[in-house]
Amino acid sequence: MSARTHVLGLVDRLRDAIIPPAPVYAHCDIPCGIYDPHEAQIAALTVLRMDQLIGELAMPAMDAKPEERALYASKLARYTAVKEQHSERVKQEVRVIWGDYFTPDHVKQYPQAHDLTWKILKQASKTRQGTAVADAQELLKLVQEFAELFWQTKGAKTKRQPSMQKSGGDLVVPLAA
C-alpha cells in the first residue's frame, strides 16, 4: 500500500469518526428486478393471526396463580411484539415495491397505486395501534389489492387461493402463462 493510499484511508476513517455516514437501506440498487408482494401478504396474514390469538387469549381470573398471570402476560407480549414486527414488515415490503419497482409509466397506467400504497401504510400503522381483527382483515384486503396491481404491471393474471394458514385468508398469486 502506498503512503498516499494509507493517508487517504486514515482521512476517510477520521472523517467517518467525526461525522458518521448515514445508513442507507435498499432492497437492491443494482436494480435487480426481483420484486414480489408475497412477503407483504404473509406479513399481513401474520398480523391477522396475532390479533386472532390476542382475542382468544383468556384473561386470568382475579384469584389466578402468579404463574397463570405470568403466562398470560408473556403470551400477550409475544403476540403483540410479533404483530408489531409484521405490521412494520408490511410497510417495508410495500414501500420497497412502490418506491423501487413502480415507474412513472406504471402510475400513469395504474393511477390508484399511490393512493393504495398510502392506505396500506396507514392501515398497517392502525394495526400496530390496536388489536381489532377487522383492522387486520382490512390490511390483508389492501395488500391483496396491491398484489393484484403489482402482477398486472407485469402482465400476469392472478388468482386468489386459500393461504392454508390458521388465520384463514387468501394469497394472491400469479398464474403461469
N, C-alpha and C positions, 0 to 999 in steps of 0.2 A: 504494500500500500504506500502510495507516495505521501510526502509530507502535506501536500496541498489537500489531498483527499482526506487525510486524517484530520486536518484543521477544519475543513468544511463539515465533517461529521461531528466534531466537537461543537461547532457553532450551531448546527441543527439541533443537537441534544440540549444545548443550553437554552436555545430559543424555545424548544418544546417544554423545558422545565419551567421557564418563566411564564410563557403563555401556552398552556397545553392545547393541542389541537382538539377541535370539537369532534365528537364521534360522528361517524357517518353510517347510516343504516340503509340498506337497499336489498331488494330481492336479488338483483343481478344487474349490474351496469354494463354488461357486455353489448347489447342486451341478448339474453339467451333465447328469449321467445318461449320459455316454459312457464305457462300460467295455467291455473286450473282452480275453479271455485270449490272443489271438493272439500278442501280443508276448512273453508268457511262454513260449509254445510255441516260437517262433522262437529265443529265447534258449537254451532247453533243447536244441534241435537243434544250436545252435552249440557249446554245451558238449560235446555228444556228438562232434561233428565234430573239435573241437580235441583231445579225448582220443584219437580215432582217429588223427589226424595225429601226435600225440606218440608213440603206439605204433608207428607206421610209420617214424618217424624213425630212420635208421641212425646209430648212434654211430660216429664216425670211428675208424679203426684207430690203433693205438699210434704207427705211423710216419706218420700223416697230416700233410699240409702244414698250416702255420698257417692258411691261408685256408680249408681244409676244416673245421678245428676252429672257426674263427670263424663260418663259415656254419652249422654245427650249433648252436652256442651262440645265434646270432641267431634261427634258426628256433624253437628250444626256448623262448627267452624270449618271442618274439612269440606263439606258440601258447598258452603259459601265461598271458600277460597277457590275451589275448582270452578264454580260458576263465574266468579270474577275473572279468573285467568282465561276462560274460554270466551267470555263476552269480549274481552280485550283482543283475543285472538281473531274473532270475527272481524273486528275493526281493522286489525293489522292486515289480514288476508284481503279484505275488500279494498282497503286503501292502496295496497300494492298493485292489485289488478287495475283499479281505477286510475292511479297515478302513473303507472309504468306501462300498462298494456293499452288502455284506451287511447286512441288517437283523435285528433280533431275530426277526421273523416267518420270515425265511429260515432262520435257525438252528433254530427250532422245527420247521420242515418238513424241514430237512436237517441233522440234528444232527452229522453227520460233518464238516461244514465246518471247525470249529475244529481237529479232530484232523488232517484232511487238510492244512490250511494249515501247521500245526506240522511235520508230516512233510516238506512241501516245503521249508520254511525250513531244517530240519536237513539234509536231503539236499543242498540247494544248498551249504550250508557244507561238507559232506563232499566235494562235487565240487571245491571250492576247495582242499581239503587234499591231494588226490591226483590221479591220472590214470587211474584204473580205468574202462574203458569200461562195465563193469557198473554202476558208480555213476551214470554219466551216463545210462545207459538207464533206471535206476530213477527218476532225476529226471524224465526225459521222461514215463515212465508216470504218475507222480504228477501232473504238470502236465496231462497229458491228462485224468485223472480230474477234476481241478479245473475244466478247461474244460467237461467234460460237466456237472458240477454247476452251474456258472455258467449255462450255457444252459438247464438245467432250470428254474432260478429264473425265467427269462424265458418259460417255457412253450414253448421251442423244442426240437424233436427235433434230434439231431445225427447226424453220420456221421463216420467216420474215413476220410480219404483220404490216399493217399501224398503225402508232402511234396515229392517230386521233388527233394530235396536230396541231396548226396553222402553225407550221414550216414545216409540212409535215414529210417525212422520215418514216422509218420503225423501229420497235423494233425486235430484235432477241429474241425469246422465246423458251424454251424447249417444246418438245411435250411430252404429257403424255404417259407413257409406256402402 
